Amino acid sequence: METKQETTLEILNDLVKINNDRIEGFERATKNIGEGREDLKQIFTRFIGESHQNKLELGTEIQALGKDIDNTTSASGSLHRTWLQVKAAFTGHDTHNVLEECEFGEDAIKKAYKDALEEEEVPAYIKEILLQQQQKLNIAHDTIKQLRDQTE
């Protein structure tokens, strides 16, 4: 049986991984968006920065609990990136498709944070950190969704 601390560490490391997935996803989107969309590249770069900040905050808590940060990506994130590569080969890199895939990734990170916040084992002070991060992620998701809707 896991202790509260072990459960918290597992959740925090899972959130580090999904933030790594998010960084890689937006880096790929930045490369795939094509010329003339500097506005989107700036937005994607801002979201990459937010995920780096999230990882820093999460990592600080992991280290405070006496463990090392698992700075890899998730298996599901790796599978999603592989699918994106296959899809891009067939559909190209039009703005709508890139934003659609970004929204899919944002849905995944929103779910991960929702699940983490529902976990009873996570201490209140960590939940406060997660809530602050979740608010930024919700804004990012809504931004991507709005941009995607504008390209239909």
N, CA, C and O atoms as a GROMACS GRO file, in nm:
protein
  608
    1MET      N    1   0.084  -0.118   0.000
    1MET     CA    2   0.000   0.000   0.000
    1MET      C    3   0.089   0.126   0.000
    1MET      O    4   0.183   0.138   0.078
    2GLU      N    5   0.056   0.217  -0.089
    2GLU     CA    6   0.133   0.340  -0.101
    2GLU      C    7   0.101   0.436   0.013
    2GLU      O    8  -0.012   0.441   0.062
    3THR      N    9   0.201   0.511   0.053
    3THR     CA   10   0.179   0.616   0.151
    3THR      C   11   0.129   0.741   0.080
    3THR      O   12   0.133   0.750  -0.042
    4LYS      N   13   0.081   0.836   0.159
    4LYS     CA   14   0.036   0.964   0.101
    4LYS      C   15   0.150   1.029   0.024
    4LYS      O   16   0.129   1.084  -0.084
    5GLN      N   17   0.270   1.024   0.080
    5GLN     CA   18   0.385   1.087   0.015
    5GLN      C   19   0.417   1.019  -0.118
    5GLN      O   20   0.445   1.087  -0.216
    6GLU      N   21   0.412   0.886  -0.121
    6GLU     CA   22   0.439   0.814  -0.246
    6GLU      C   23   0.334   0.847  -0.352
    6GLU      O   24   0.367   0.865  -0.470
    7THR      N   25   0.209   0.853  -0.310
    7THR     CA   26   0.101   0.888  -0.403
    7THR      C   27   0.122   1.030  -0.457
    7THR      O   28   0.107   1.054  -0.577
    8THR      N   29   0.155   1.121  -0.369
    8THR     CA   30   0.178   1.260  -0.410
    8THR      C   31   0.296   1.268  -0.506
    8THR      O   32   0.288   1.338  -0.608
    9LEU      N   33   0.404   1.197  -0.476
    9LEU     CA   34   0.521   1.197  -0.565
    9LEU      C   35   0.486   1.141  -0.702
    9LEU      O   36   0.530   1.194  -0.804
   10GLU      N   37   0.409   1.035  -0.706
   10GLU     CA   38   0.369   0.975  -0.833
   10GLU      C   39   0.286   1.073  -0.915
   10GLU      O   40   0.306   1.088  -1.036
   11ILE      N   41   0.193   1.140  -0.850
   11ILE     CA   42   0.108   1.237  -0.919
   11ILE      C   43   0.191   1.354  -0.971
   11ILE      O   44   0.175   1.396  -1.086
   12LEU      N   45   0.280   1.406  -0.887
   12LEU     CA   46   0.363   1.519  -0.930
   12LEU      C   47   0.452   1.480  -1.047
   12LEU      O   48   0.466   1.557  -1.142
   13ASN      N   49   0.512   1.361  -1.042
   13ASN     CA   50   0.596   1.317  -1.154
   13ASN      C   51   0.514   1.294  -1.280
   13ASN      O   52   0.562   1.321  -1.390
   14ASP      N   53   0.390   1.246  -1.266
   14ASP     CA   54   0.302   1.232  -1.383
   14ASP      C   55   0.274   1.368  -1.445
   14ASP      O   56   0.269   1.381  -1.568
   15LEU      N   57   0.255   1.470  -1.361
   15LEU     CA   58   0.229   1.604  -1.413
   15LEU      C   59   0.354   1.664  -1.478
   15LEU      O   60   0.344   1.738  -1.576
   16VAL      N   61   0.472   1.631  -1.426
   16VAL     CA   62   0.596   1.673  -1.493
   16VAL      C   63   0.601   1.611  -1.632
   16VAL      O   64   0.633   1.679  -1.729
   17LYS      N   65   0.569   1.482  -1.641
   17LYS     CA   66   0.572   1.413  -1.770
   17LYS      C   67   0.474   1.475  -1.870
   17LYS      O   68   0.509   1.497  -1.986
   18ILE      N   69   0.353   1.504  -1.825
   18ILE     CA   70   0.255   1.559  -1.919
   18ILE      C   71   0.292   1.702  -1.959
   18ILE      O   72   0.261   1.745  -2.070
   19ASN      N   73   0.358   1.776  -1.869
   19ASN     CA   74   0.410   1.906  -1.910
   19ASN      C   75   0.522   1.890  -2.012
   19ASN      O   76   0.533   1.972  -2.104
   20ASN      N   77   0.604   1.786  -1.998
   20ASN     CA   78   0.706   1.756  -2.100
   20ASN      C   79   0.640   1.724  -2.233
   20ASN      O   80   0.686   1.769  -2.338
   21ASP      N   81   0.531   1.645  -2.229
   21ASP     CA   82   0.456   1.616  -2.351
   21ASP      C   83   0.404   1.744  -2.415
   21ASP      O   84   0.410   1.761  -2.536
   22ARG      N   85   0.354   1.833  -2.332
   22ARG     CA   86   0.299   1.960  -2.381
   22ARG      C   87   0.409   2.044  -2.447
   22ARG      O   88   0.387   2.103  -2.553
   23ILE      N   89   0.524   2.049  -2.384
   23ILE     CA   90   0.637   2.123  -2.442
   23ILE      C   91   0.672   2.066  -2.579
   23ILE      O   92   0.684   2.141  -2.676
   24GLU      N   93   0.687   1.934  -2.587
   24GLU     CA   94   0.722   1.872  -2.715
   24GLU      C   95   0.612   1.894  -2.818
   24GLU      O   96   0.641   1.915  -2.936
   25GLY      N   97   0.486   1.888  -2.774
   25GLY     CA   98   0.376   1.910  -2.867
   25GLY      C   99   0.375   2.051  -2.925
   25GLY      O  100   0.356   2.068  -3.045
   26PHE      N  101   0.397   2.151  -2.840
   26PHE     CA  102   0.398   2.288  -2.891
   26PHE      C  103   0.526   2.318  -2.971
   26PHE      O  104   0.523   2.400  -3.063
   27GLU      N  105   0.636   2.254  -2.937
   27GLU     CA  106   0.756   2.269  -3.020
   27GLU      C  107   0.731   2.213  -3.160
   27GLU      O  108   0.770   2.274  -3.260
   28ARG      N  109   0.666   2.098  -3.167
   28ARG     CA  110   0.632   2.038  -3.296
   28ARG      C  111   0.534   2.128  -3.371
   28ARG      O  112   0.548   2.148  -3.492
   29ALA      N  113   0.435   2.180  -3.300
   29ALA     CA  114   0.336   2.269  -3.363
   29ALA      C  115   0.404   2.394  -3.419
   29ALA      O  116   0.369   2.441  -3.527
   30THR      N  117   0.501   2.447  -3.346
   30THR     CA  118   0.574   2.566  -3.392
   30THR      C  119   0.646   2.537  -3.522
   30THR      O  120   0.649   2.622  -3.612
   31LYS      N  121   0.703   2.419  -3.533
   31LYS     CA  122   0.773   2.381  -3.657
   31LYS      C  123   0.675   2.354  -3.771
   31LYS      O  124   0.704   2.384  -3.887
   32ASN      N  125   0.559   2.298  -3.738
   32ASN     CA  126   0.464   2.255  -3.841
   32ASN      C  127   0.369   2.364  -3.888
   32ASN      O  128   0.304   2.348  -3.991
   33ILE      N  129   0.360   2.474  -3.815
   33ILE     CA  130   0.258   2.574  -3.846
   33ILE      C  131   0.287   2.647  -3.977
   33ILE      O  132   0.196   2.701  -4.039
   34GLY      N  133   0.410   2.648  -4.019
   34GLY     CA  134   0.442   2.708  -4.148
   34GLY      C  135   0.472   2.856  -4.138
   34GLY      O  136   0.467   2.918  -4.031
   35GLU      N  137   0.503   2.911  -4.253
   35GLU     CA  138   0.541   3.052  -4.262
   35GLU      C  139   0.419   3.142  -4.250
   35GLU      O  140   0.306   3.104  -4.282
   36GLY      N  141   0.446   3.263  -4.203
   36GLY     CA  142   0.341   3.364  -4.198
   36GLY      C  143   0.250   3.357  -4.076
   36GLY      O  144   0.155   3.434  -4.066
   37ARG      N  145   0.278   3.266  -3.985
   37ARG     CA  146   0.193   3.255  -3.866
   37ARG      C  147   0.276   3.280  -3.740
   37ARG      O  148   0.275   3.202  -3.645
   38GLU      N  149   0.347   3.392  -3.743
   38GLU     CA  150   0.430   3.429  -3.628
   38GLU      C  151   0.345   3.450  -3.504
   38GLU      O  152   0.391   3.428  -3.392
   39ASP      N  153   0.219   3.492  -3.523
   39ASP     CA  154   0.129   3.510  -3.410
   39ASP      C  155   0.109   3.378  -3.334
   39ASP      O  156   0.113   3.376  -3.211
   40LEU      N  157   0.088   3.270  -3.408
   40LEU     CA  158   0.069   3.140  -3.344
   40LEU      C  159   0.199   3.089  -3.283
   40LEU      O  160   0.199   3.030  -3.175
   41LYS      N  161   0.309   3.113  -3.352
   41LYS     CA  162   0.438   3.070  -3.297
   41LYS      C  163   0.466   3.138  -3.164
   41LYS      O  164   0.521   3.076  -3.073
   42GLN      N  165   0.429   3.265  -3.152
   42GLN     CA  166   0.448   3.336  -3.025
   42GLN      C  167   0.360   3.278  -2.915
   42GLN      O  168   0.403   3.264  -2.801
   43ILE      N  169   0.236   3.244  -2.950
   43ILE     CA  170   0.145   3.184  -2.852
   43ILE      C  171   0.199   3.049  -2.808
   43ILE      O  172   0.202   3.019  -2.688
   44PHE      N  173   0.242   2.967  -2.903
   44PHE     CA  174   0.297   2.835  -2.870
   44PHE      C  175   0.421   2.850  -2.782
   44PHE      O  176   0.439   2.772  -2.688
   45THR      N  177   0.504   2.946  -2.811
   45THR     CA  178   0.626   2.968  -2.732
   45THR      C  179   0.589   3.010  -2.589
   45THR      O  180   0.655   2.969  -2.494
   46ARG      N  181   0.486   3.091  -2.576
   46ARG     CA  182   0.439   3.131  -2.442
   46ARG      C  183   0.391   3.009  -2.363
   46ARG      O  184   0.419   2.997  -2.244
   47PHE      N  185   0.320   2.920  -2.430
   47PHE     CA  186   0.270   2.800  -2.362
   47PHE      C  187   0.384   2.706  -2.325
   47PHE      O  188   0.379   2.640  -2.222
   48ILE      N  189   0.486   2.700  -2.408
   48ILE     CA  190   0.606   2.621  -2.375
   48ILE      C  191   0.668   2.676  -2.247
   48ILE      O  192   0.705   2.600  -2.157
   49GLY      N  193   0.680   2.808  -2.239
   49GLY     CA  194   0.735   2.873  -2.120
   49GLY      C  195   0.652   2.843  -1.995
   49GLY      O  196   0.706   2.820  -1.888
   50GLU      N  197   0.519   2.844  -2.011
   50GLU     CA  198   0.432   2.813  -1.898
   50GLU      C  199   0.455   2.671  -1.848
   50GLU      O  200   0.457   2.646  -1.727
   51SER      N  201   0.473   2.578  -1.940
   51SER     CA  202   0.497   2.439  -1.898
   51SER      C  203   0.633   2.424  -1.832
   51SER      O  204   0.648   2.345  -1.739
   52HIS      N  205   0.733   2.498  -1.879
   52HIS     CA  206   0.863   2.496  -1.811
   52HIS      C  207   0.847   2.549  -1.668
   52HIS      O  208   0.907   2.494  -1.574
   53GLN      N  209   0.769   2.654  -1.651
   53GLN     CA  210   0.745   2.708  -1.517
   53GLN      C  211   0.670   2.607  -1.431
   53GLN      O  212   0.702   2.590  -1.313
   54ASN      N  213   0.570   2.541  -1.489
   54ASN     CA  214   0.496   2.438  -1.416
   54ASN      C  215   0.591   2.328  -1.368
   54ASN      O  216   0.586   2.286  -1.252
   55LYS      N  217   0.678   2.284  -1.457
   55LYS     CA  218   0.774   2.178  -1.421
   55LYS      C  219   0.866   2.223  -1.309
   55LYS      O  220   0.898   2.144  -1.220
   56LEU      N  221   0.909   2.347  -1.313
   56LEU     CA  222   0.997   2.399  -1.209
   56LEU      C  223   0.926   2.396  -1.073
   56LEU      O  224   0.983   2.353  -0.973
   57GLU      N  225   0.802   2.441  -1.071
   57GLU     CA  226   0.725   2.441  -0.947
   57GLU      C  227   0.700   2.299  -0.897
   57GLU      O  228   0.715   2.271  -0.778
   58LEU      N  229   0.662   2.210  -0.988
   58LEU     CA  230   0.639   2.071  -0.950
   58LEU      C  231   0.768   2.005  -0.902
   58LEU      O  232   0.768   1.931  -0.803
   59GLY      N  233   0.876   2.032  -0.973
   59GLY     CA  234   1.006   1.975  -0.936
   59GLY      C  235   1.052   2.020  -0.800
   59GLY      O  236   1.113   1.943  -0.726
   60THR      N  237   1.025   2.144  -0.766
   60THR     CA  238   1.061   2.196  -0.634
   60THR      C  239   0.990   2.116  -0.526
   60THR      O  240   1.051   2.082  -0.424
   61GLU      N  241   0.864   2.086  -0.547
   61GLU     CA  242   0.788   2.008  -0.449
   61GLU      C  243   0.837   1.863  -0.443
   61GLU      O  244   0.843   1.805  -0.335
   62ILE      N  245   0.871   1.806  -0.557
   62ILE     CA  246   0.922   1.669  -0.560
   62ILE      C  247   1.052   1.661  -0.481
   62ILE      O  248   1.072   1.570  -0.400
   63GLN      N  249   1.140   1.757  -0.505
   63GLN     CA  250   1.268   1.758  -0.434
   63GLN      C  251   1.249   1.784  -0.285
   63GLN      O  252   1.322   1.729  -0.202
   64ALA      N  253   1.152   1.866  -0.250
   64ALA     CA  254   1.123   1.892  -0.109
   64ALA      C  255   1.075   1.765  -0.038
   64ALA      O  256   1.093   1.749   0.083
   65LEU      N  257   1.014   1.676  -0.116
   65LEU     CA  258   0.970   1.548  -0.060
   65LEU      C  259   1.083   1.444  -0.063
   65LEU      O  260   1.063   1.328  -0.025
   66GLY      N  261   1.201   1.487  -0.108
   66GLY     CA  262   1.319   1.401  -0.100
   66GLY      C  263   1.341   1.308  -0.216
   66GLY      O  264   1.414   1.209  -0.203
   67LYS      N  265   1.281   1.335  -0.329
   67LYS     CA  266   1.296   1.247  -0.446
   67LYS      C  267   1.349   1.326  -0.565
   67LYS      O  268   1.355   1.449  -0.563
   68ASP      N  269   1.388   1.252  -0.669
   68ASP     CA  270   1.433   1.311  -0.794
   68ASP      C  271   1.316   1.325  -0.890
   68ASP      O  272   1.218   1.250  -0.883
   69ILE      N  273   1.328   1.421  -0.978
   69ILE     CA  274   1.225   1.446  -1.078
   69ILE      C  275   1.238   1.343  -1.190
   69ILE      O  276   1.349   1.318  -1.238
   70ASP      N  277   1.127   1.285  -1.231
   70ASP     CA  278   1.124   1.195  -1.347
   70ASP      C  279   1.097   1.284  -1.468
   70ASP      O  280   0.982   1.314  -1.500
   71ASN      N  281   1.203   1.325  -1.534
   71ASN     CA  282   1.194   1.426  -1.639
   71ASN      C  283   1.179   1.366  -1.778
   71ASN      O  284   1.238   1.415  -1.874
   72THR      N  285   1.100   1.259  -1.788
   72THR     CA  286   1.076   1.196  -1.917
   72THR      C  287   0.939   1.242  -1.968
   72THR      O  288   0.876   1.330  -1.910
   73THR      N  289   0.896   1.181  -2.076
   73THR     CA  290   0.760   1.205  -2.126
   73THR      C  291   0.677   1.081  -2.098
   73THR      O  292   0.731   0.975  -2.066
   74SER      N  293   0.548   1.095  -2.109
   74SER     CA  294   0.460   0.981  -2.082
   74SER      C  295   0.451   0.890  -2.203
   74SER      O  296   0.475   0.932  -2.316
   75ALA      N  297   0.418   0.765  -2.177
   75ALA     CA  298   0.401   0.669  -2.286
   75ALA      C  299   0.287   0.713  -2.378
   75ALA      O  300   0.299   0.704  -2.500
   76SER      N  301   0.178   0.761  -2.320
   76SER     CA  302   0.065   0.805  -2.403
   76SER      C  303   0.103   0.928  -2.485
   76SER      O  304   0.057   0.943  -2.598
   77GLY      N  305   0.185   1.015  -2.429
   77GLY     CA  306   0.231   1.132  -2.504
   77GLY      C  307   0.318   1.092  -2.622
   77GLY      O  308   0.307   1.150  -2.730
   78SER      N  309   0.404   0.992  -2.601
   78SER     CA  310   0.488   0.943  -2.710
   78SER      C  311   0.403   0.882  -2.821
   78SER      O  312   0.430   0.904  -2.939
   79LEU      N  313   0.301   0.808  -2.782
   79LEU     CA  314   0.211   0.749  -2.882
   79LEU      C  315   0.137   0.858  -2.959
   79LEU      O  316   0.120   0.848  -3.081
   80HIS      N  317   0.093   0.962  -2.888
   80HIS     CA  318   0.022   1.071  -2.954
   80HIS      C  319   0.113   1.142  -3.053
   80HIS      O  320   0.070   1.175  -3.164
   81ARG      N  321   0.239   1.168  -3.015
   81ARG     CA  322   0.331   1.235  -3.106
   81ARG      C  323   0.358   1.150  -3.230
   81ARG      O  324   0.371   1.203  -3.340
   82THR      N  325   0.365   1.019  -3.213
   82THR     CA  326   0.383   0.930  -3.328
   82THR      C  327   0.263   0.940  -3.421
   82THR      O  328   0.279   0.947  -3.543
   83TRP      N  329   0.144   0.941  -3.363
   83TRP     CA  330   0.023   0.956  -3.443
   83TRP      C  331   0.024   1.090  -3.518
   83TRP      O  332  -0.015   1.096  -3.635
   84LEU      N  333   0.068   1.196  -3.451
   84LEU     CA  334   0.074   1.327  -3.516
   84LEU      C  335   0.167   1.323  -3.636
   84LEU      O  336   0.137   1.383  -3.739
   85GLN      N  337   0.279   1.254  -3.625
   85GLN     CA  338   0.373   1.245  -3.736
   85GLN      C  339   0.311   1.171  -3.854
   85GLN      O  340   0.327   1.212  -3.968
   86VAL      N  341   0.241   1.062  -3.826
   86VAL     CA  342   0.175   0.986  -3.932
   86VAL      C  343   0.065   1.070  -3.996
   86VAL      O  344   0.055   1.077  -4.118
   87LYS      N  345  -0.016   1.134  -3.913
   87LYS     CA  346  -0.125   1.217  -3.964
   87LYS      C  347  -0.070   1.331  -4.049
   87LYS      O  348  -0.125   1.362  -4.155
   88ALA      N  349   0.037   1.394  -4.003
   88ALA     CA  350   0.096   1.507  -4.077
   88ALA      C  351   0.144   1.463  -4.214
   88ALA      O  352   0.136   1.539  -4.310
   89ALA      N  353   0.193   1.342  -4.223
   89ALA     CA  354   0.241   1.291  -4.352
   89ALA      C  355   0.127   1.283  -4.453
   89ALA      O  356   0.149   1.299  -4.573
   90PHE      N  357   0.005   1.259  -4.405
   90PHE     CA  358  -0.108   1.245  -4.494
   90PHE      C  359  -0.191   1.372  -4.510
   90PHE      O  360  -0.251   1.393  -4.615
   91THR      N  361  -0.196   1.456  -4.408
   91THR     CA  362  -0.284   1.573  -4.413
   91THR      C  363  -0.210   1.705  -4.430
   91THR      O  364  -0.274   1.808  -4.451
   92GLY      N  365  -0.080   1.703  -4.420
   92GLY     CA  366  -0.006   1.828  -4.429
   92GLY      C  367  -0.012   1.903  -4.298
   92GLY      O  368  -0.059   1.851  -4.197
   93HIS      N  369   0.037   2.024  -4.301
   93HIS     CA  370   0.049   2.102  -4.178
   93HIS      C  371  -0.037   2.227  -4.183
   93HIS      O  372   0.009   2.337  -4.151
   94ASP      N  373  -0.164   2.212  -4.224
   94ASP     CA  374  -0.246   2.332  -4.228
   94ASP      C  375  -0.279   2.377  -4.085
   94ASP      O  376  -0.276   2.298  -3.991
   95THR      N  377  -0.309   2.504  -4.074
   95THR     CA  378  -0.329   2.568  -3.944
   95THR      C  379  -0.438   2.499  -3.864
   95THR      O  380  -0.422   2.475  -3.744
   96HIS      N  381  -0.549   2.467  -3.929
   96HIS     CA  382  -0.661   2.404  -3.857
   96HIS      C  383  -0.618   2.270  -3.796
   96HIS      O  384  -0.648   2.244  -3.680
   97ASN      N  385  -0.550   2.186  -3.873
   97ASN     CA  386  -0.508   2.056  -3.821
   97ASN      C  387  -0.409   2.070  -3.706
   97ASN      O  388  -0.418   1.997  -3.608
   98VAL      N  389  -0.316   2.163  -3.717
   98VAL     CA  390  -0.219   2.184  -3.610
   98VAL      C  391  -0.291   2.229  -3.483
   98VAL      O  392  -0.264   2.177  -3.374
   99LEU      N  393  -0.382   2.323  -3.495
   99LEU     CA  394  -0.456   2.372  -3.378
   99LEU      C  395  -0.548   2.264  -3.320
   99LEU      O  396  -0.567   2.256  -3.199
  100GLU      N  397  -0.604   2.182  -3.407
  100GLU     CA  398  -0.688   2.071  -3.361
  100GLU      C  399  -0.606   1.975  -3.275
  100GLU      O  400  -0.653   1.930  -3.171
  101GLU      N  401  -0.486   1.944  -3.318
  101GLU     CA  402  -0.400   1.854  -3.242
  101GLU      C  403  -0.351   1.920  -3.112
  101GLU      O  404  -0.336   1.854  -3.010
  102CYS      N  405  -0.327   2.050  -3.118
  102CYS     CA  406  -0.290   2.121  -2.995
  102CYS      C  407  -0.404   2.115  -2.894
  102CYS      O  408  -0.381   2.095  -2.775
  103GLU      N  409  -0.526   2.131  -2.942
  103GLU     CA  410  -0.641   2.125  -2.852
  103GLU      C  411  -0.653   1.985  -2.791
  103GLU      O  412  -0.686   1.972  -2.673
  104PHE      N  413  -0.628   1.882  -2.870
  104PHE     CA  414  -0.630   1.746  -2.817
  104PHE      C  415  -0.531   1.731  -2.702
  104PHE      O  416  -0.563   1.672  -2.599
  105GLY      N  417  -0.410   1.786  -2.720
  105GLY     CA  418  -0.310   1.782  -2.614
  105GLY      C  419  -0.352   1.861  -2.492
  105GLY      O  420  -0.329   1.819  -2.378
  106GLU      N  421  -0.415   1.977  -2.514
  106GLU     CA  422  -0.462   2.058  -2.403
  106GLU      C  423  -0.574   1.987  -2.326
  106GLU      O  424  -0.585   2.000  -2.204
  107ASP      N  425  -0.658   1.912  -2.398
  107ASP     CA  426  -0.761   1.833  -2.331
  107ASP      C  427  -0.696   1.731  -2.237
  107ASP      O  428  -0.743   1.709  -2.125
  108ALA      N  429  -0.588   1.669  -2.283
  108ALA     CA  430  -0.520   1.566  -2.203
  108ALA      C  431  -0.460   1.625  -2.076
  108ALA      O  432  -0.472   1.567  -1.968
  109ILE      N  433  -0.396   1.741  -2.088
  109ILE     CA  434  -0.333   1.799  -1.968
  109ILE      C  435  -0.440   1.851  -1.873
  109ILE      O  436  -0.422   1.844  -1.751
  110LYS      N  437  -0.550   1.903  -1.925
  110LYS     CA  438  -0.660   1.946  -1.838
  110LYS      C  439  -0.712   1.828  -1.756
  110LYS      O  440  -0.737   1.841  -1.636
  111LYS      N  441  -0.728   1.713  -1.821
  111LYS     CA  442  -0.776   1.593  -1.752
  111LYS      C  443  -0.676   1.548  -1.645
  111LYS      O  444  -0.716   1.510  -1.536
  112ALA      N  445  -0.548   1.553  -1.676
  112ALA     CA  446  -0.446   1.511  -1.580
  112ALA      C  447  -0.451   1.598  -1.454
  112ALA      O  448  -0.441   1.547  -1.343
  113TYR      N  449  -0.465   1.728  -1.472
  113TYR     CA  450  -0.472   1.818  -1.357
  113TYR      C  451  -0.603   1.797  -1.280
  113TYR      O  452  -0.604   1.800  -1.157
  114LYS      N  453  -0.713   1.777  -1.351
  114LYS     CA  454  -0.841   1.752  -1.284
  114LYS      C  455  -0.830   1.628  -1.198
  114LYS      O  456  -0.871   1.628  -1.082
  115ASP      N  457  -0.774   1.521  -1.254
  115ASP     CA  458  -0.758   1.396  -1.179
  115ASP      C  459  -0.668   1.416  -1.057
  115ASP      O  460  -0.696   1.364  -0.949
  116ALA      N  461  -0.560   1.490  -1.074
  116ALA     CA  462  -0.467   1.513  -0.963
  116ALA      C  463  -0.535   1.591  -0.851
  116ALA      O  464  -0.515   1.562  -0.733
  117LEU      N  465  -0.615   1.689  -0.887
  117LEU     CA  466  -0.683   1.770  -0.786
  117LEU      C  467  -0.792   1.693  -0.713
  117LEU      O  468  -0.829   1.728  -0.601
  118GLU      N  469  -0.844   1.589  -0.776
  118GLU     CA  470  -0.947   1.506  -0.712
  118GLU      C  471  -0.887   1.402  -0.618
  118GLU      O  472  -0.959   1.341  -0.540
  119GLU      N  473  -0.756   1.383  -0.625
  119GLU     CA  474  -0.688   1.283  -0.541
  119GLU      C  475  -0.682   1.332  -0.397
  119GLU      O  476  -0.626   1.437  -0.369
  120GLU      N  477  -0.741   1.255  -0.307
  120GLU     CA  478  -0.749   1.294  -0.167
  120GLU      C  479  -0.613   1.294  -0.097
  120GLU      O  480  -0.595   1.367   0.001
  121GLU      N  481  -0.519   1.216  -0.146
  121GLU     CA  482  -0.388   1.203  -0.080
  121GLU      C  483  -0.299   1.326  -0.098
  121GLU      O  484  -0.204   1.346  -0.022
  122VAL      N  485  -0.329   1.409  -0.196
  122VAL     CA  486  -0.246   1.525  -0.226
  122VAL      C  487  -0.271   1.633  -0.121
  122VAL      O  488  -0.386   1.673  -0.099
  123PRO      N  489  -0.166   1.682  -0.056
  123PRO     CA  490  -0.181   1.785   0.047
  123PRO      C  491  -0.239   1.916  -0.010
  123PRO      O  492  -0.222   1.947  -0.128
  124ALA      N  493  -0.306   1.989   0.075
  124ALA     CA  494  -0.373   2.113   0.035
  124ALA      C  495  -0.276   2.215  -0.025
  124ALA      O  496  -0.311   2.282  -0.122
  125TYR      N  497  -0.156   2.227   0.030
  125TYR     CA  498  -0.063   2.327  -0.022
  125TYR      C  499  -0.019   2.293  -0.164
  125TYR      O  500   0.009   2.383  -0.243
  126ILE      N  501  -0.011   2.165  -0.197
  126ILE     CA  502   0.023   2.125  -0.334
  126ILE      C  503  -0.098   2.145  -0.425
  126ILE      O  504  -0.083   2.186  -0.540
  127LYS      N  505  -0.217   2.116  -0.374
  127LYS     CA  506  -0.337   2.140  -0.454
  127LYS      C  507  -0.348   2.288  -0.492
  127LYS      O  508  -0.396   2.320  -0.601
  128GLU      N  509  -0.305   2.376  -0.404
  128GLU     CA  510  -0.309   2.520  -0.435
  128GLU      C  511  -0.218   2.550  -0.555
  128GLU      O  512  -0.255   2.628  -0.643
  129ILE      N  513  -0.101   2.491  -0.557
  129ILE     CA  514  -0.008   2.508  -0.670
  129ILE      C  515  -0.074   2.454  -0.798
  129ILE      O  516  -0.070   2.518  -0.903
  130LEU      N  517  -0.134   2.336  -0.787
  130LEU     CA  518  -0.197   2.274  -0.903
  130LEU      C  519  -0.315   2.357  -0.953
  130LEU      O  520  -0.336   2.367  -1.074
  131LEU      N  521  -0.391   2.415  -0.863
  131LEU     CA  522  -0.504   2.500  -0.903
  131LEU      C  523  -0.456   2.622  -0.981
  131LEU      O  524  -0.517   2.660  -1.080
  132GLN      N  525  -0.347   2.682  -0.935
  132GLN     CA  526  -0.292   2.798  -1.006
  132GLN      C  527  -0.245   2.759  -1.145
  132GLN      O  528  -0.268   2.831  -1.242
  133GLN      N  529  -0.180   2.644  -1.155
  133GLN     CA  530  -0.135   2.596  -1.286
  133GLN      C  531  -0.255   2.562  -1.374
  133GLN      O  532  -0.256   2.592  -1.494
  134GLN      N  533  -0.355   2.500  -1.314
  134GLN     CA  534  -0.474   2.461  -1.389
  134GLN      C  535  -0.544   2.583  -1.449
  134GLN      O  536  -0.594   2.576  -1.562
  135GLN      N  537  -0.549   2.693  -1.376
  135GLN     CA  538  -0.613   2.814  -1.428
  135GLN      C  539  -0.544   2.861  -1.555
  135GLN      O  540  -0.610   2.898  -1.652
  136LYS      N  541  -0.412   2.860  -1.556
  136LYS     CA  542  -0.338   2.900  -1.676
  136LYS      C  543  -0.362   2.802  -1.791
  136LYS      O  544  -0.376   2.842  -1.907
  137LEU      N  545  -0.366   2.673  -1.757
  137LEU     CA  546  -0.390   2.571  -1.860
  137LEU      C  547  -0.529   2.586  -1.920
  137LEU      O  548  -0.547   2.567  -2.041
  138ASN      N  549  -0.627   2.619  -1.839
  138ASN     CA  550  -0.763   2.640  -1.891
  138ASN      C  551  -0.768   2.758  -1.987
  138ASN      O  552  -0.835   2.752  -2.090
  139ILE      N  553  -0.698   2.864  -1.954
  139ILE     CA  554  -0.691   2.980  -2.043
  139ILE      C  555  -0.624   2.942  -2.174
  139ILE      O  556  -0.669   2.981  -2.282
  140ALA      N  557  -0.515   2.866  -2.165
  140ALA     CA  558  -0.444   2.822  -2.286
  140ALA      C  559  -0.535   2.735  -2.372
  140ALA      O  560  -0.540   2.751  -2.494
  141HIS      N  561  -0.606   2.643  -2.309
  141HIS     CA  562  -0.697   2.556  -2.383
  141HIS      C  563  -0.802   2.639  -2.457
  141HIS      O  564  -0.828   2.618  -2.575
  142ASP      N  565  -0.862   2.734  -2.386
  142ASP     CA  566  -0.965   2.817  -2.447
  142ASP      C  567  -0.909   2.900  -2.563
  142ASP      O  568  -0.977   2.921  -2.663
  143THR      N  569  -0.785   2.947  -2.548
  143THR     CA  570  -0.720   3.022  -2.655
  143THR      C  571  -0.703   2.936  -2.779
  143THR      O  572  -0.736   2.978  -2.890
  144ILE      N  573  -0.652   2.815  -2.760
  144ILE     CA  574  -0.631   2.723  -2.872
  144ILE      C  575  -0.764   2.690  -2.938
  144ILE      O  576  -0.775   2.689  -3.061
  145LYS      N  577  -0.865   2.662  -2.857
  145LYS     CA  578  -0.998   2.628  -2.911
  145LYS      C  579  -1.055   2.745  -2.993
  145LYS      O  580  -1.110   2.725  -3.101
  146GLN      N  581  -1.041   2.864  -2.940
  146GLN     CA  582  -1.091   2.982  -3.012
  146GLN      C  583  -1.017   3.000  -3.145
  146GLN      O  584  -1.078   3.028  -3.248
  147LEU      N  585  -0.886   2.984  -3.142
  147LEU     CA  586  -0.808   2.996  -3.265
  147LEU      C  587  -0.845   2.888  -3.365
  147LEU      O  588  -0.856   2.914  -3.485
  148ARG      N  589  -0.865   2.766  -3.316
  148ARG     CA  590  -0.906   2.656  -3.405
  148ARG      C  591  -1.040   2.686  -3.468
  148ARG      O  592  -1.058   2.667  -3.588
  149ASP      N  593  -1.136   2.732  -3.387
  149ASP     CA  594  -1.269   2.764  -3.438
  149ASP      C  595  -1.264   2.872  -3.545
  149ASP      O  596  -1.345   2.872  -3.637
  150GLN      N  597  -1.170   2.965  -3.533
  150GLN     CA  598  -1.158   3.074  -3.632
  150GLN      C  599  -1.103   3.024  -3.766
  150GLN      O  600  -1.116   3.093  -3.867
  151THR      N  601  -1.043   2.906  -3.768
  151THR     CA  602  -0.984   2.856  -3.893
  151THR      C  603  -1.078   2.764  -3.968
  151THR      O  604  -1.044   2.717  -4.076
  152GLU      N  605  -1.196   2.738  -3.911
  152GLU     CA  606  -1.290   2.646  -3.980
  152GLU      C  607  -1.351   2.709  -4.100
  152GLU      O  608  -1.432   2.647  -4.168
   0.00000   0.00000   0.00000
